[in-house]
Amino acid sequence: MCHRGLGPGRNPQSGVSLLAALFFLVIVGLFGILSLRIINMGTISSSEEYLFNQGAYSALGARDLRVLYLLSNGATGWDGTGSIRIGPCTVTQAGYSESGDKDLYGNNVTVIRFRLQALCGAEGQPIGRTWEAVVKR
């Protein structure tokens, strides 16, 4: 049997190190892409949480203006028509109803129920909150 040599300066394992280096680069690249996707999802979730909270504060502010209007008999506050801009959000009145009731002493009172919807967001689908309130006068 005759053994042939690979010739001068040829190593049978020289291609293995090249494959190992390519494998390492592919794995590092995949981990980089995965980490960027996780960071991106966290950023989107964080901005949605911010807008969700802003919607709550804007709806609360509009609720206070609406109650002020109702209790001052229209002298000041927001009358509930159209929409009002509070901070980065737009608040509209989504529902309104009045009914009669009696208080603890048998006096007639008017119960007013209203629902406000606040929508916040500059790009894409707006995010918001709904706030309901009951006022007796």
Phi, psi and omega in degrees: 000141185247127178261128177263138176275163179278352180100170182291134175078011181256130180246131182293344182256012182291332178282337181293320181293326177294316177296320178296320179294317178296318177300316179297317180294321178296316180295316179297319177298319179295319177294326177295315178296318179298316180294322177295322177294320179294318178296319180297316178296322178294322179293316179296316179297320180294318180291325177293321177296320178298313181293325178297316179291322177298323177298322179294315181293322179292319178295323177295318178297317178293324177298317180297319178294323180291317178296320177301318178296316182292318183282339177265010181055041175086007182287324181208167180105202182245130184278354175091356178272150180067214178225159179235140181260120178235113183063225180272010188242155174248126183248132176233155176273119184265342181199151180205134175209150177235144175211161179265149180205174177242144176273190183297333184261006179088006178282147177286134175228156176257127178257122181247126176243133175217156181234132180245142177237125179251128177242128182235147174142143180257328182234148175069205182287126178292151180245140182203185180227158174241135181233133179245146180218153177233126182236133174250133174220000000 
